[in-house]
Amino acid sequence: MAVSYHSTRASGEAAGVDFETALMRGLAPDGGLYLPRPVLPLPAGWQASRSLPDLATLVLPPYLGVEREALEPLLQAALDFPLPLVPLARDRHVLELFHGPTMAFKDVGARTMARLTAAAAAHRGRSVTVLVATSGDTGSAVADAFKGLARVRVALLYPEDMVSEMQERQLVAARPGVQAFRVRGTFDDCQRLVKGAFSDPALAQLGLSSANSINIGRLLPQALYYLWGVARLGRSTGAPAPVVTVPSGNLGNLTGGVLAEKMGMPVGRFVAAHNVNDFFPEFLEGRAEAYAFRPTRATLSNAMDVGAPSNFERLLALLGDALPERVWGVSVDDDATLGRMRTSARDDGYLPCPHTAVALEGLERYRAVSGDTRPAIVLATAHPAKFPDAVRRATGEPAPRSPQLEGLVDRQRNVLPLDAEPAALRAALLDFTAAAS
Ligand SMILES: *Cc1c(COP(=O)(O)O)cnc(C)c1O
């Protein structure tokens, strides 16, 4: 059965588009976000896949409208790093998603999407300018994933003073076909600029495409590691339906998990663990109206500093009134984040990054409130070496070394300042694409 893509804002009968169109557009013309329809049941034998690329090759072809044979090498190249499931005490299992080139889970979606985008650009015989707003890890994952691909340029926008020094170093490293912009504003300003650029007629000829977590090309691959983790846990313990805890900001990661559950993956419950940017947990508890978003607050888990999570719209479309039943929400402040980093290192011998610490803390609170003792998977979204200041504050020790990150110190930089104004972005993009073509 062919899968098509429908806007969250379209009426039920409106015609969908194919994957390539949804990938290149990013946002639907009505301002909504694309979701696949139908969500197909998982193919037989999915639990037995021996690697993430094998699992991806089994599950994705009908969603992408591409033959398995054509897809396999692309997925093997994109998903070429391990995703270990590390057991902790009390039936907790940490699924480490940060062993890709930029040491954050966004490598999974970005590397898959980059190759799909290059394939689509070649297929259409035109070039593409990928425009991305980042709260920290997206930009470097996207820049690394798309660098040097034929017919593809990347412009990335990040908020000044809201990314760690290490993250900034990763963002501004010079890469072929990539330009970084340091925006005088917040992450929400960056997202607003990106949304505005897509509807700016003066930029229509650039073939703008998004690589934020709003893009379906990043979202679909993010269903895969849930399947991988749940299958591995099921094989090793026979546990059928774990609680899955997700450190959340823009809710793209969680949406991948909800898609996997729609495909038929067994999940006890999702825990959405947020920092003090707490719109979603408040919504789940009935204390915030849908879309009553809040200004962004800066925290230690800065890749989750999102006041207005874009993928909320998708979660509502997928689960509707069942959202609070399937997802439990929790908000963890910086003190509790540091406390959890410390106790996890001390008691479990496991040092998490601040984002992963929010999830570990969220799981403890969920278990305390619910009494649910089912096995749990906690997604670990970044390597602790990316957050040396937080590690030092939490443990009094320096962060573990990472040759991957230390290599960036001497890399040549390429970054331009940008005012948070649509006209400034328009001029900058026209300059960049003129210079690059
Ligand atoms: C982006 C990011 C998150 C949040 O993921 P969303 O999809 O935005 O909810 C969590 N942790 C890290 C390290 C990230 O980079």
The ligand as a Gaussian input file, in Angstrom:
#p B3LYP/6-31G(d) Opt

LIG

0 1
 C       17.382000      18.203000      20.243000
 C       17.761000      17.537000      21.484000
 C       16.803000      17.122000      22.411000
 C       15.325000      17.389000      22.230000
 O       14.765000      16.704000      21.148000
 P       13.387000      17.229000      20.508000
 O       13.173000      16.393000      19.332000
 O       13.616000      18.670000      20.174000
 O       12.351000      17.060000      21.561000
 C       17.231000      16.456000      23.544000
 N       18.535000      16.245000      23.778000
 C       19.490000      16.635000      22.920000
 C       20.906000      16.385000      23.250000
 C       19.144000      17.280000      21.741000
 O       20.096000      17.664000      20.894000

